[in-house]
Amino acid sequence: MSVECFVTGGTGFIGQHLVAHLSAQGHKVRVLMRRPERLAELREQVARLGGNAAQVFAVAGDLERSELGLSVADRARLRQASIVFHLGAQFAWGLSLQQSRAVNVEGARQVALLAAEQKSRLVMIGGYMLKNHAHLRNIGIDPQRPQLTDWPAVYRQVGGYEASKLEAHFATLQVMSAQRGEMTVVHPATVCGHSRTGHILEGQPLAALIRNLVQGKLAAVPGSPEHWLPLVTVDYLVELLAACAFDDAMIGQELLALDERTPHLRELLAQVAHPLGVKPPKHHLSLRLMKILLSVPPIARLLNTSVEALDFIQTTRFDTAATGQFAGRHGIVKPDIREALQLTAMFVNAHCLGKGGSTRQQPPVLCKLSCRVRRQ
Ligand SMILES: NC(=O)c1ccc[n+]([C@@H]2O[C@H](COP(=O)([O-])OP(=O)(O)OC[C@H]3O[C@@H](n4cnc5c(N)ncnc54)[C@H](OP(=O)(O)O)[C@@H]3O)[C@@H](O)[C@H]2O)c1
């Protein structure tokens, strides 16, 4: 059965793969685009990723604008959408409370209102930190009573991106509960490249980590031997997202998209370093010390990272049994994360390093849309 879908964030990394997957399955996909004149470019990318470009259409709009900046005609067209996938977000470190709230929280609220009003199922992307309840309590959020949260204090502690994603989650749940809308939330770990091609976009956190390793900016392993950066491949994530959207048992449910076989960070860096012939760091540097170093702006610039990125490196383990059962029910097979990591490392080395970062040539087509995200 083919349906109409509305996707926000469809030009981004996860979004491109989701649009390719949905259109390949025969669904008509309308993508919210700040620059709809780039539809041809998006269609080319969707086709390269295995999708059906002819099934992809642009809807001009912006998460930051009132009622998403949709025209009356587009609003009417979107009523045909059975599923709304909300992936759009300003994904960067160093965002102010105002910036990140405007796009990530208010934008999510607007998308939820639209989905509820037109009775579309909402599939929303959260983040795996929402499944780390000890972390939430540490930063002042009681997941049972989020309305008591002092949000500006949370923004000060963890930065605009993470805080706005957390606030957006609870704000969206509240809208959908008040409007009696149907919603499923998928919480991804840090996203790894495609398990068969390694395809990833340049602005992704994992691509930045690999680039820093290749460029010799990672002299030590952040954290202790117990620390890890949980990952999920983009193709497994997209299959879970699409399956959730068509499974009525998932209404009102949340799913954690995380590969618990992701190695500890030191081994992860060794996996990445191996195919590139670079030396991985061996010694650990505590996160506390790294945070102190990174609070000095020239050091943060030199190391090309931010304190905000360190929060995603942790020792907590997660229960993914429910996800495993869901994937099994839908015949979704989890790819080998170590192989995916090595392919991602090779893809980043070949396509996503700036001049001087690699001796290799800049790529042809595959990086076209990818590199754009970083440069904006
Ligand atoms: N990647 C990860 O490791 C990861 C992990 C956990 C959760 N997530 C979540 O997954 C979602 C997608 O992430 P991603 O990695 O695919 O991000 P991405 O590559 O940075 O893409 C972000 C998308 O959001 C769109 N966007 C940004 N601001 C917008 C605005 N004002 N109006 C309309 N669209 C706007 C961008 O459109 P333009 O083309 O116009 O810029 C782009 O399509 C986000 O919600 C993110 O928080 C990601």
The ligand as an ORCA input file, in Angstrom:
! r2SCAN-3c Opt
* xyz 0 1
  N      22.745     12.551     13.318
  C      22.755     12.135     14.570
  O      23.774     11.631     15.077
  C      21.486     12.256     15.384
  C      21.385     11.552     16.591
  C      20.214     11.667     17.344
  C      19.168     12.454     16.878
  N      19.310     13.135     15.702
  C      18.181     13.969     15.248
  O      17.790     13.531     13.962
  C      17.254     14.619     13.228
  C      17.934     14.710     11.879
  O      19.330     14.801     12.098
  P      20.378     14.851     10.885
  O      21.618     14.273     11.428
  O      19.786     14.303      9.662
  O      20.549     16.428     10.769
  P      21.097     17.336      9.566
  O      21.829     16.531      8.553
  O      21.798     18.483     10.210
  O      19.752     17.869      8.896
  C      18.948     18.826      9.529
  C      17.723     19.025      8.677
  O      16.874     19.984      9.336
  C      16.544     20.988      8.394
  N      16.344     22.280      9.042
  C      17.189     22.950      9.871
  N      16.635     24.129     10.209
  C      15.429     24.209      9.587
  C      14.399     25.176      9.539
  N      14.487     26.344     10.200
  N      13.298     24.918      8.784
  C      13.192     23.768      8.073
  N      14.133     22.797      8.085
  C      15.242     23.023      8.835
  C      17.735     21.058      7.443
  O      17.312     21.685      6.240
  P      18.282     22.604      5.321
  O      18.693     21.699      4.186
  O      17.405     23.716      4.890
  O      19.427     23.033      6.181
  C      18.026     19.571      7.275
  O      17.127     19.008      6.364
  C      17.439     15.855     14.092
  O      16.227     16.087     14.764
  C      18.514     15.442     15.079
  O      18.379     16.124     16.300
  C      20.431     13.055     14.945
*
